[in-house]
Amino acid sequence: MLNPAFSVQSIRAMVPLMIGPCYALRDQWIQLISNNHTEYTEIEVSRGLSLATLDIIGITAFGQDFGSVAYYDTGKMNRLNKAYFKLFSRGLSLIQILTIAFPVLGLLPTKKNRENAEMLRWLKEESEALVEAGLQRDAEEKKSGKTSQYQDLLALMVNLIDEDTGKGFTKEELRHQCLTFLAAGHETTSHTLCWCLWLLAQHQDIQDKLRSEILGLFKDNKISDYDAVNALPYLDHVCRETLRLIPTVPRTMRVNRVPVVLGPYRFGGRT
């Protein structure tokens, strides 16, 4: 159902919207360097990239500017930033690893479990607000007869109809989709970028070659369009090699609803 949201035409329209948070983060980093009158400036790259990718997802997928990068030099975070930071940026503790194997541990009234429950409540409320805003925007456009030239992911989901069932997404399904795309498109992208920069730092010759290729895009402080970015073969190779060496999601767990046979192995339902 969501394939139209990721067509070449849709992605082409997203590229200009992605530039704003990128330039905002760049300006933040330049300011940090300018304010530090020493030979070297230490920058927390992972945090900055996480804020920028969250803003990009907000703008391109939900038509909302979360303003995350604006919090970079203040140390403050809005609820969405804080929830994702607490849930995904601390790594896994021993108790969290055990909770994966023994889910009942997640029900214990520990400080960490209470905090996680609070953060999940925040995410639920924020995703509900995104859905309500998307539904209201869609209703207003239909009433006025004017449709935005760019249809973000949420706008497409609101109007999608399943060809088999003839039904669209419910509010609850829309909320779940919002949470999925926020998490899948936010931290995964920022983590991949972090590892890419780390690998480039280990291989200065590759970094210099890549920099030489992309510098041509930045003329008069402006970036070219989708076609120009898509025509950078070395950048494409670097991104693919980063994902090959350090995949963001190295494994995915699934539970089959019906019995499945894989080669010589047979698995019962709900395995």
N, C-alpha and C positions, 0 to 999 in steps of 0.2 A: 504493500500500500504506500510506503514512503519512498519508493524509488524515484518518483518525479522530483522530490526535494533535492536529490543528489545528481541530477542530470547536468550535463556540461553547461547548459543555458543557466541553470540555477547557480552553479558554482561560479560562473563567469560574473554574475550579478553580485555575488558575495564579496569578491576580491576588493573592490573599492571600500566596502564597509569594514573590512579587516584592517585597513591601513591606520585608522584613527588610534586605536589602542596601541598599535606598534610604535607609532611616532610618539605617543604620550609616554610610553615606557622608555623609549630612547632619550627623550628630553629629561626624564627623571634621572636617568643614569648619567647623562652629560652634566646635569646640575650637581650630582653627588661628586663627580670628578672635579668640577670647577671649585666646589667648596672645600675640597680636601687639598691643602697646599703641601702635599708630600709627594714623594716619587711614585708611590703606588697607591691605588684606591681599591679597597676590598668591597666587592658588590655581591649581595646575596641574590645570585641569578635565579635560583629556583623559585624564590618567592615572587620576584618580579614577573617571571614568565607565567606563573600560576595566575596572578592577578590579570595579566593581559589576555591570556586565553579564556578566562572566565568572562571578561568583557566582550571578547569577540563572539563567543557562543551566545551571550545575551543579545547582542545586536543582530547577528545574522540569523539566529534560530528563533528568537522570541520578540524581536523588535524592541528590546529593553536595554538601555545602557546602565549597567550596574555601577559604573563609576569606581571600579575596584582599583585601577591604577592610581587614581587620585589619592588613595589612602597610603600609597607606597612610602612616602617620606614622613608620614604623620604617626605611623605605628598603630593607627586605628583601623578597624575593619567594620563593614556593615554585617548584618546577620548572616547573609549568604556566604560571604568570605570567611567569617569566623567559623561557621558550621563546617564548611569543607576543610578548612585548615585543621580543625580539631579532629575530624573524622579520618582524614586521609594523609596528613602530613607528619605524623608522628611515628610511622612504622608500626610493626606488630610486636606487642609485648607477649610474654609467655602465656599469660592468661587468655589473650585474644586468640592465640594459636590453638590453645586447648578448647576454647569456645567453639571453634570451627568443627572440632571432632565431637565435642559434647555441648550442643546448643543450650542445654539447660543452665549452663554456667552464665549465660547472658541474662538470665532472669534474676540472678542474685543482686541484692540491693547495695552493690559496691559503688564507690564514688565514681569510678570510670563508667559503669553501666548507667548510672543516673545522668551523668554528663552526656553520654552518647544518646540517651533517650531524649534529652533536651535538644540536642543538635538535630536529631531526626525530626523532632516536632517543628523546629524552625524551618527545615528544608520542606516539610509538608506544607506549612503555611505559605512559604515563599512560592512554591510550585503552584499552589491553589491560586495565589494572587496573579501569577503569570497567566494561568488559564482563564481566569475571569477577565483580565485585561484583554486577552486575545479574543474572547467571545464578544466582549463589548465593542472592540474595534471592528470585528467582522460584521456585527449587527449595524453599526453606524455606517459602514461602507455600503452595505446592501440597501439601507434606507436612503442614502444619498445617491446611490447609483454610481458612485465613483470607487474604483478599485485601485489600490496602490500598484504602481508598475512593478515593484519588487515584492514578491510574496515570500515571507520568511517561513521557516519550518512550521511554526505554530499555526500560521494562517493556512498553510496547506493541510495540516492535520485536522483543523476545524472543519474543513469542507470535504475531506476525503470520504469516499463511499466504497466499501468493499464490494467488488463485483459479484462475489459468490453469495454474500448474505444480504446485500442491499442496505447495510447499516453502516453508520459512521462510528467514530470514537465517542464513548461516554465521557463525562467530565472526569471520572476517576481514571479512565484509561489515558486521557490526555495528561493528567497530572503525573501518572507513572511514566509516560513517554518523556515528559519534561525532565523528570529526575534522571532518567536513563541518559538522555542526551547531555544534560549538564555534567554528569559524572564522566561519561564515556568520552565526551569531546573536550573536557576541561583539563583534568589531571593527566590523562593519557598523553595529550598533546604537549603539555608543559614538561612532563617527564622525558618524553622523546627529545624535545629541544635541548633540555639540560644535558642529556647523554651525548647528543650530537655535538654540542659545544665542548664537552669534556674530551670527546674523541678527537675533535679538531685541534684542541690544545696539545694533545699528545703527538699529533702529526702536523707540524708547522708547514711542511711543504704542501700538503693537501689544503690546509687552511688558506695559504697564500693563493693557491690556484683557484679556489672557490671564491675568495674575495675578489680576485681579478675578474672573474666571470660576472659577478652580480653588481659590481660597481657601475657598470654601464646602465643599469636600471635607474640609478639615482641621479637624475639630472634636474638641476634647479630645485632640489629638495622635494622632488615628486617621484613617485614610483610608476612604472608602466602598468599596462593592463594585464588581464589574465593571460592573453596570448603570449606576451613577452615573458612573463614568469614561467609559463609552461614550456617555453623554448630554451630553457637553461639545462642542458643535459648533465653537466657536472653536478649541479645542485640536486637534480633528480637522483643521480648515482649515490651521492653522499647521504641523502635521506633514506634511500633503500638499504644501503649498507649499514646505516645506524640501526634500522629496524631489524635487519638480519642478525647483527651481532648482539643487540640488546633489545629484544622485543618487549613492548610495553606490557602486553598481556601474554605471557609465555604459555599459559594453560587456561582452559575454561571448563568448569564443572557443569555437567548436565544430568538430569534425572529423566530417564525414558518413561513415558506414560504407558507404553505397550511393550510386550516382549520383543527383543531384538536379537538377531543373529549376526555376529561379526566374525567371519571366517569360521574357525573351529569352536568359537565361544558362543554360548547362548546366555542371554541375560533376561531375567524375568521383569515384569513391569515394576515401576517404581524402584529401580536399582540405582 
